[in-house]
Amino acid sequence: MDERLIIAAAAGDLDGIAAALAGGADVDARDATGRTPLMVATEARQTEAFRVLLASGADVDLQDDKLDNPFLYTGAEGLLDILMLAHEAGADPTITNRYGGVALIPAAERGHVEIVRYLLTETDVDVDHVNRLGWTALLEAILLSDGGPAHQAIVALLIEHGADVDLADGDGVRPLAHARARGQVEIAALLQAAGARP
């Protein structure tokens, strides 16, 4: 029954989910990679299946073998509808991924403006969380981007929500120095306006 539940979750088969649960499936069963039905539904972008599994008592915080869970995965992949459901279900924003980062960091890196806005305005995510690489969301938005409009908007949001513009990387290099070195003129201007030091 557990396997049937996982298959139904991936397919968004609501009747199959109900039947598997009625047949005794564990709502938090694991597949070979440690994914729960909730995580499988998340990766398959099955919003209604996700909602049904939550209503059936699924644990939103459980992580798979890669240390992904719905909150972390949706932040990284830009799946706002499922992220909102996970947050409303009480997802813990302090849980970290395999890089030691919270959901805000990959969202900032990948240019998911609406995800970043939601995390900063609706959750208690730490705007200055530092991952195992020694990087914050602000640093990743600079170091791992082309400095284009999406990342400019993200840097502005991070500044607006209190990001420490002088929090350096593990080598002591500050965000403004990185932005200048990468030719990110607009981001450098945002940082300077916020009082950042080079």
CORKAVEN-V629793 format. One record per residue. N is the residue number from 1. RES is the residue in one small letter. PSI is psi in radians with two decimals (NA if undefined). D_FIRST is the distance of its C-alpha to the first C-alpha in Angstrom with 1 decimal. Layout:
n=(N;N)
res=(RES;RES)
psi=(PSI;PSI)
d_first=(D_FIRST;D_FIRST)
//
This chain:
n=(1;2;3;4;5;6;7;8;9;10;11;12;13;14;15;16;17;18;19;20;21;22;23;24;25;26;27;28;29;30;31;32;33;34;35;36;37;38;39;40;41;42;43;44;45;46;47;48;49;50;51;52;53;54;55;56;57;58;59;60;61;62;63;64;65;66;67;68;69;70;71;72;73;74;75;76;77;78;79;80;81;82;83;84;85;86;87;88;89;90;91;92;93;94;95;96;97;98;99;100;101;102;103;104;105;106;107;108;109;110;111;112;113;114;115;116;117;118;119;120;121;122;123;124;125;126;127;128;129;130;131;132;133;134;135;136;137;138;139;140;141;142;143;144;145;146;147;148;149;150;151;152;153;154;155;156;157;158;159;160;161;162;163;164;165;166;167;168;169;170;171;172;173;174;175;176;177;178;179;180;181;182;183;184;185;186;187;188;189;190;191;192;193;194;195;196;197;198)
res=(m;d;e;r;l;i;i;a;a;a;a;g;d;l;d;g;i;a;a;a;l;a;g;g;a;d;v;d;a;r;d;a;t;g;r;t;p;l;m;v;a;t;e;a;r;q;t;e;a;f;r;v;l;l;a;s;g;a;d;v;d;l;q;d;d;k;l;d;n;p;f;l;y;t;g;a;e;g;l;l;d;i;l;m;l;a;h;e;a;g;a;d;p;t;i;t;n;r;y;g;g;v;a;l;i;p;a;a;e;r;g;h;v;e;i;v;r;y;l;l;t;e;t;d;v;d;v;d;h;v;n;r;l;g;w;t;a;l;l;e;a;i;l;l;s;d;g;g;p;a;h;q;a;i;v;a;l;l;i;e;h;g;a;d;v;d;l;a;d;g;d;g;v;r;p;l;a;h;a;r;a;r;g;q;v;e;i;a;a;l;l;q;a;a;g;a;r;p)
psi=(-0.60;-0.76;-0.69;-0.68;-0.76;-0.72;-0.76;-0.67;-0.73;-0.59;-0.14;0.48;1.64;-0.66;-0.69;-0.65;-0.83;-0.73;-0.72;-0.75;-0.72;-0.49;0.04;0.15;2.56;2.11;-0.37;0.52;2.80;2.51;-2.95;-0.34;0.27;0.12;2.37;2.91;-0.64;-0.72;-0.67;-0.77;-0.64;-0.89;-0.54;0.00;0.69;1.47;-0.77;-0.65;-0.71;-0.79;-0.75;-0.74;-0.70;-0.79;-0.38;0.10;0.23;2.50;1.95;-0.31;-0.15;2.39;2.59;-2.98;-0.38;0.09;0.36;2.60;3.04;-0.74;-0.82;-0.76;-0.78;-0.55;-0.78;-0.61;-0.10;0.57;1.42;-0.70;-0.76;-0.61;-0.74;-0.73;-0.73;-0.76;-0.79;-0.43;0.03;0.39;2.44;1.96;-0.07;-0.16;2.43;2.71;-3.01;-0.23;0.08;0.34;2.66;2.98;-0.52;-0.60;-0.93;-0.52;-0.73;-0.76;-0.74;0.01;0.46;1.47;-0.83;-0.59;-0.83;-0.78;-0.79;-0.81;-0.71;-0.56;-0.44;-0.24;3.02;0.45;2.50;1.96;-0.45;0.36;2.38;2.21;-3.09;-0.28;-0.14;0.33;2.51;3.08;-0.70;-0.80;-0.72;-0.60;-0.37;-0.92;-0.57;0.52;3.04;0.05;0.31;-3.02;-0.71;-0.77;-0.51;-0.76;-0.68;-0.78;-0.73;-0.73;-0.76;-0.75;-0.81;-0.58;0.41;0.24;2.44;1.86;-0.16;0.13;1.92;2.89;-3.06;-0.32;0.08;0.18;2.23;2.82;-0.75;-0.70;-0.72;-0.76;-0.76;-0.75;-0.52;0.05;0.42;1.38;-0.78;-0.73;-0.70;-0.70;-0.69;-0.76;-0.75;-0.72;-0.44;0.09;0.29;2.54;2.59;NA)
d_first=(0.0;3.8;5.4;5.0;6.2;8.7;9.9;10.4;12.2;14.4;15.3;16.1;14.2;14.5;13.5;10.2;9.8;11.0;8.9;5.5;7.6;9.3;6.6;6.6;4.8;8.0;10.1;11.9;9.5;11.7;12.0;14.9;17.5;16.3;15.4;13.3;11.8;15.2;17.1;15.4;16.4;19.8;20.5;19.7;22.0;19.6;21.5;20.1;16.4;17.9;19.6;16.8;14.7;18.0;18.5;15.2;16.6;15.6;18.2;20.3;22.2;19.8;21.1;19.6;21.5;24.2;24.6;23.7;22.1;22.2;25.8;27.2;25.6;26.7;30.1;30.6;29.4;31.1;28.3;30.1;27.9;24.8;27.2;28.7;25.4;24.6;28.1;28.0;24.9;27.0;26.2;28.6;31.1;32.4;29.4;30.5;29.2;30.0;33.6;34.0;34.3;33.1;31.8;35.4;36.6;34.6;35.0;38.7;38.8;37.1;39.2;36.7;39.4;37.4;34.7;37.5;39.2;36.2;35.5;39.1;39.7;36.5;35.0;36.6;36.1;39.0;41.2;42.8;39.9;40.8;38.3;38.7;40.9;43.2;42.6;42.1;40.8;44.4;45.1;42.1;43.2;46.5;45.8;42.9;44.1;47.1;48.3;47.8;47.5;43.9;44.6;47.8;46.0;43.6;46.4;48.2;45.2;44.8;48.5;48.4;45.7;47.7;46.7;49.2;51.1;52.7;49.7;50.2;47.9;47.9;51.2;52.9;53.0;52.6;50.9;54.3;55.4;52.2;52.6;56.2;55.6;53.0;55.4;53.2;56.2;54.4;52.0;55.0;56.9;54.1;54.0;57.8;57.9;55.6;58.0;56.3;58.3;58.4)
//
